[in-house]
Amino acid sequence: MAGSVFDVVRKRRSIRAYKEQEIPKDLIEKLLTATFFSPSSRNRRPWHFVMVTDKAMIQKLSQVTHSSSSFASGAPLMIAVCADSNIAGRWIEDSSIATTITQLMVTELGLGSCWIQVRDNIHKEGQTAEEYVRELLRIPPSIRVLNLVAIGYPGEEKSPHHDSEYMPDRVHWEVF
Ligand SMILES: Cc1cc2nc3c(=O)[nH]c(=O)nc-3n(C[C@H](O)[C@H](O)[C@H](O)COP(=O)(O)O)c2cc1C
């Protein structure tokens, strides 16, 4: 396990290749527990998470946006991060934060993950990525889908982030 928050944040990378190895249920439970600690606007907690482990379904989901999602076909777990936009106007922010917490916890647990954008993406002419995922996973119309998070034991190694990525010219003290 990694150590401090700083170490985990540094270590988190988008991992797009996965071992076939299944993820034990207790790790998935831990991941979900951490995710539900996420902050949300007005504490509305509008999230819904569809946990997909069925290989055939994961294969279909990995076709959601083709080139930017096909890498995920062999992932042992995919999470559709959703939210009830009727109870939370800030559902995009709420779901994005939950995704980030998930991805950091994934790193902490020695797993790897990658965000696959669904909201505002196209599956094919005449069908949005969101409609495609909604249909496959039987998500009701009132529930919005932000993304899919592909998760598995890393099948590729990536260097942790480096201090040189810090961009001092983007930091504006006191005024812009
Ligand atoms: C809002 C958002 C959407 C993203 N969508 C995709 C995607 O559809 N497919 C993909 O492979 N990676 C996607 N990514 C991952 C980024 O490409 C990745 O975070 C970025 O290249 C930085 O690399 P790192 O995560 O290893 O630090 C997305 C990330 C974010 C935050």
The ligand as a Gaussian input file, in Angstrom:
#p B3LYP/6-31G(d) Opt

LIG

0 1
 C      -12.794000      14.506000     -17.582000
 C      -11.840000      13.424000     -18.051000
 C      -12.174000      12.666000     -19.153000
 C      -11.324000      11.650000     -19.589000
 N      -11.719000      10.847000     -20.617000
 C      -10.926000       9.838000     -21.007000
 C      -11.362000       8.930000     -22.017000
 O      -12.495000       9.010000     -22.524000
 N      -10.511000       7.937000     -22.381000
 C       -9.268000       7.798000     -21.834000
 O       -8.537000       6.885000     -22.227000
 N       -8.820000       8.640000     -20.857000
 C       -9.621000       9.637000     -20.428000
 N       -9.214000      10.460000     -19.402000
 C       -7.899000      10.277000     -18.784000
 C       -6.908000      11.388000     -19.211000
 O       -6.542000      11.175000     -20.556000
 C       -5.679000      11.374000     -18.260000
 O       -6.107000      11.654000     -16.959000
 C       -4.611000      12.388000     -18.673000
 O       -4.044000      12.044000     -19.910000
 C       -3.494000      12.513000     -17.640000
 O       -2.848000      11.275000     -17.420000
 P       -2.803000      10.596000     -15.971000
 O       -4.227000      10.303000     -15.576000
 O       -1.982000       9.335000     -16.136000
 O       -2.188000      11.562000     -15.006000
 C      -10.073000      11.448000     -18.934000
 C       -9.752000      12.220000     -17.815000
 C      -10.632000      13.183000     -17.361000
 C      -10.280000      13.968000     -16.118000

